[in-house]
Amino acid sequence: MMNFNYKTEMKNNLPGYLLPKVTILLQDSGYVTISPNKFTKQDWRRFNARVKQMGGLWIPDGARAYWSIPWSQ
């Protein structure tokens, strides 16, 4: 049930047309991580703005960069 809730939350709050271009995982640490596959700068900015609205932030880590959003279980 928890997986359904976080996936629904991501689907409802993030730009739907970009969701096929990301990998979303619920981590044991209580965070949702989102890794982009390939974004244009404009898509990245749009997605980043929505992640920030959800309380998340961008974690720059070279080729392994991702967004991290706190998720209360």
C-alpha positions in Angstrom: 0.0 0.0 0.0 2.8 2.4 0.8 4.3 2.0 -2.7 0.9 2.9 -4.3 0.7 6.1 -2.2 4.1 7.4 -3.0 3.7 6.6 -6.7 0.3 8.2 -6.8 1.8 11.3 -5.1 4.6 11.5 -7.6 2.1 11.0 -10.5 -0.2 13.7 -9.2 2.5 16.3 -8.5 5.1 15.9 -11.2 4.8 16.7 -14.9 3.2 13.6 -16.3 4.8 13.8 -19.8 8.2 13.7 -18.1 7.5 10.7 -15.9 8.5 8.1 -18.6 11.9 9.8 -18.6 12.7 9.2 -14.9 13.3 6.4 -12.5 11.5 6.8 -9.2 12.5 4.7 -6.2 11.3 4.7 -2.5 14.4 4.3 -0.3 14.5 2.6 3.1 15.9 5.9 4.5 12.4 7.6 4.0 13.2 9.4 0.8 12.0 9.1 -2.7 14.8 9.4 -5.2 14.2 10.4 -8.8 16.9 9.9 -11.5 16.4 11.6 -14.9 17.3 9.6 -18.0 17.5 12.4 -20.5 16.1 15.9 -20.1 16.4 19.1 -22.0 17.3 22.1 -19.9 13.8 23.3 -20.1 12.4 20.0 -19.0 14.9 19.8 -16.1 13.9 23.3 -14.9 10.2 22.5 -15.0 10.7 19.2 -13.2 13.1 20.7 -10.7 10.6 23.4 -9.8 7.9 20.8 -9.1 10.3 18.7 -7.0 11.1 21.8 -4.9 7.4 22.5 -4.4 7.3 19.0 -2.9 10.1 19.7 -0.5 12.8 18.0 -2.5 16.2 19.0 -3.8 18.7 18.2 -6.6 21.7 16.1 -5.5 24.5 16.8 -8.1 26.6 13.7 -8.4 27.9 13.6 -12.0 26.3 10.9 -14.1 24.5 9.7 -10.9 22.8 13.0 -10.1 19.2 12.7 -8.8 16.4 14.5 -6.9 15.6 13.5 -3.3 12.2 14.1 -1.8 11.5 13.3 1.9 8.6 10.8 2.3 6.9 10.2 5.6 5.8 6.6 5.9 
